[in-house]
Amino acid sequence: MESKVVWKGGMAFTGSSDSGYLIPLDAKKAAGGHEMGFQPMQLFAIGLVGCTAMDVISILKKKRQEVTDFEVSAQIARADEHPRVFTKILIEYKVTGIDLDRAAVERAVELSETRYCPGQAMLEKVAEINHKITLIAAD
């Protein structure tokens, strides 16, 4: 995997990877930016929830769970001092579906946490990671 950023002036950059997609990066106004793109640490957080979300939905499909909507979010606390690493992370899985099996959803989350998601494997070395599962019955 190769990733790079190209400076666009001020605190703005355009990021890319070998996929060819582009992503805008910028800093908060207080740090000299114009808030016209993602902050780099926001991308870490999106990578984490995206990684585990892909694992969990894949596992739920294999378990033949009828998922009609799915959302993963993270609430993240950071250290007060530099480097402001992540210190606590709460990942919430909101799964909407028809006749969902709670045990199947819990197992999918467990497998993502302990076996498949490299984002969690890396971040658990510096942050306490917990999860919450919310099941919602589809109409």
C-alpha positions in Angstrom: 0.0 0.0 0.0 1.2 3.5 -0.9 -0.3 6.7 0.3 0.8 10.3 -0.2 -0.3 13.9 0.3 0.3 16.9 -2.0 0.4 20.3 -0.4 -2.2 22.8 -1.9 -1.2 25.8 0.2 -1.8 26.9 3.8 -2.6 23.7 5.7 -4.5 22.1 2.8 -3.4 18.8 1.2 -4.9 16.3 -1.2 -4.4 12.8 -0.1 -4.3 9.7 -2.4 -3.5 6.0 -2.3 -2.8 3.4 -4.8 -6.6 3.1 -5.4 -6.4 6.5 -7.2 -9.1 8.2 -5.1 -8.5 11.7 -3.8 -9.4 13.0 -0.4 -9.1 16.7 0.8 -7.3 17.4 4.1 -7.1 20.6 6.0 -6.7 21.9 9.5 -8.9 23.8 11.9 -8.9 27.6 11.5 -7.2 27.9 14.9 -4.3 25.8 13.5 -4.0 27.9 10.3 -6.4 25.9 8.1 -9.7 26.7 6.4 -11.6 23.6 7.4 -12.0 22.6 3.8 -11.3 18.9 4.3 -10.8 16.1 6.7 -8.3 16.4 9.6 -5.9 13.5 9.5 -7.0 12.1 12.8 -10.6 12.1 11.6 -9.4 9.8 8.8 -8.0 7.4 11.4 -11.4 7.3 13.1 -13.2 6.8 9.8 -10.8 4.0 8.9 -11.5 2.3 12.2 -15.3 2.3 11.9 -15.1 1.5 8.2 -12.8 -1.5 8.9 -15.0 -3.0 11.6 -18.2 -2.2 9.7 -17.0 -4.1 6.6 -16.1 -7.1 8.8 -19.4 -7.2 10.7 -21.7 -6.8 7.7 -19.7 -9.5 5.8 -20.1 -11.9 8.8 -23.8 -11.1 9.2 -24.4 -11.8 5.6 -22.7 -15.2 6.0 -24.8 -15.8 9.1 -27.9 -15.1 6.9 -29.0 -12.2 9.1 -31.6 -10.0 7.3 -30.0 -6.6 7.8 -31.9 -3.7 6.4 -29.8 -0.8 7.8 -26.4 -0.7 9.5 -24.4 2.1 11.0 -21.1 2.1 13.0 -20.0 5.2 14.9 -17.2 5.9 17.3 -16.9 8.4 20.2 -13.2 9.0 20.8 -11.3 10.7 23.6 -7.8 12.0 23.0 -4.9 12.8 25.3 -4.6 16.4 26.4 -0.9 16.6 25.7 1.0 16.1 22.4 1.0 13.7 20.7 -2.7 13.7 21.2 -3.2 10.0 20.8 -6.6 8.3 21.1 -7.1 7.2 24.7 -10.6 5.8 24.8 -12.9 4.6 22.0 -16.5 3.6 22.2 -17.7 1.9 19.0 -21.4 1.7 18.5 -23.0 -0.8 16.1 -26.6 0.1 15.2 -28.1 -2.9 13.3 -31.6 -2.8 11.9 -33.1 -5.9 10.5 -35.8 -8.5 10.4 -35.6 -11.2 13.2 -32.0 -10.4 14.1 -30.2 -12.9 16.3 -28.5 -11.0 19.0 -25.9 -13.8 19.5 -25.0 -13.7 15.8 -24.5 -9.9 15.9 -22.4 -10.1 19.1 -20.3 -12.9 17.6 -19.8 -10.8 14.4 -18.6 -7.9 16.5 -16.3 -10.1 18.6 -14.7 -11.6 15.5 -14.1 -8.2 14.0 -12.5 -7.0 17.3 -10.4 -10.1 17.9 -9.5 -11.5 14.5 -10.2 -9.5 11.4 -10.0 -5.7 11.9 -6.4 -4.4 11.7 -7.7 -0.9 12.7 -8.8 -2.2 16.1 -5.7 -4.4 16.5 -3.4 -1.3 16.0 -5.4 1.1 18.1 -6.0 -1.2 21.0 -2.3 -0.9 21.7 -2.8 2.8 22.7 -6.5 3.1 23.5 -9.1 1.4 25.6 -11.7 0.2 23.1 -15.3 -0.8 24.1 -18.3 -1.4 22.1 -22.1 -1.1 22.3 -24.6 -3.0 20.1 -28.0 -1.6 19.4 -30.5 -3.8 17.6 -33.5 -2.2 15.9 -36.4 -4.2 14.5 -37.2 -3.3 10.9 -40.7 -2.2 10.0 
